[in-house]
């Protein structure tokens, strides 16, 4: 006979920090729905950040080489579309779609070529770069370990790309993966403990319950537990790190495990996850991790390449491509944790970066859409891998009491007047409930 086993959540995570509570206060139902100004084709329309990907894809197909990227202006709720050249037909097409045209110098192809040059000449541990559509440049970052001849090489490579193509800056921290220090999922390897955060519960292609987490966690250990020194409850099925991503698919050992598609944000509240969402530069996102809890920030770059110092080879580098760059903080143990939107879109899995939740920093995330497509998994009880459909009604009102979990209609918990969470989930916000 199977029964629910409810792991304990760390009190510090349930209570949350001041910053985490501030982020939670922002998770309110979005009262500003997309609006369309039908009075004139030239007037910019207001959009949600979730509308950017579809409109940008349509315009990219329509405009061809003139399309040079897009981003979201959260203040004005507008979509900005970069365009190369001054073709009036291109500008009119952008305005007719309700977006704002922005003439820039660098084409998408030029920035892609520049990124390839960086990969060839400046793959140095402690460096990263991503495309910033707001500046129409490649943003190159070097951590505190990049000094001497390596720093000179990086600077000269950026300079040789040409004026206005890329910028380089120093980061005070050190780029690293956040594989230890959390309390969400645990593994015992090489005589020591490894700790990460669960990202999103999914359904594997064979129909079995599973979850996504960071690839470097899946590479570090094969079996995972929901408690320190506890028996394993899940086994890694696929893991990618380094290379074209940082993601793992981990299957629950018990096929009767209930794995609701939600993120627990603390204080007995959850955000229901209904679909995968592509990241958009300029959009607000939230991260839940087992060490630092809930924090929010902004997407600052896409298609990022990060060169981590190899943990197995002192002279090596673990290069990961295709990541999302943000200013959301994270710390050790947050690896694999959920990056999501206010209205329940699964965006990313915490990979690594520099800094912490006191000083800030640059944190990179694995896109969920890519992980789903690569593993063949689907979010929650189903939906097209990498796209997802459904009512994105998972926004949280902090004043609310009981929230509804999905799938299966399980209750995700109620708010305790003391402020302690009574939610049935581990401290990473997964809402995990294991059956045995």
Secondary structure, 3 states (H helix, E strand, C coil): CCCEECCCCCHHHHHCCHHHHHHHHHCCCCCCCCECCCCCCCCCCECCHHHHHHHHHHHHHHHHHHEEEEEEECCCCEEEEEEECCCHHHHHHHHHCCCEEEEECCCHHHHHHHHHHHHHHCCCCCEEEEEECCCCEEEEEECCCCCHHHHHHHHHHHHHCCCCCEEEEECCCCCEECCCCCCCEEEEECCEEEEECCCEEEECCCCCEEEEECHHHHHHCCEEECCCCCCCCEEEEEEECCECCCEEEEEECCCCCEECCEEEEECCEEEECCEECCCCCCCEEEEEECCCEEEEEEEEEEEEEEEEECCCCCCCEEEEEEEEEECCCCCCCCCCCEEECCCCEEEEEEEEECCECCCECCEEEEEHHHHHHHHCCEECCCCCCCCCCCCCCCCCCCCCCCCECCCCCCECCCECCCCCECCCCCCCCCCEEEEC
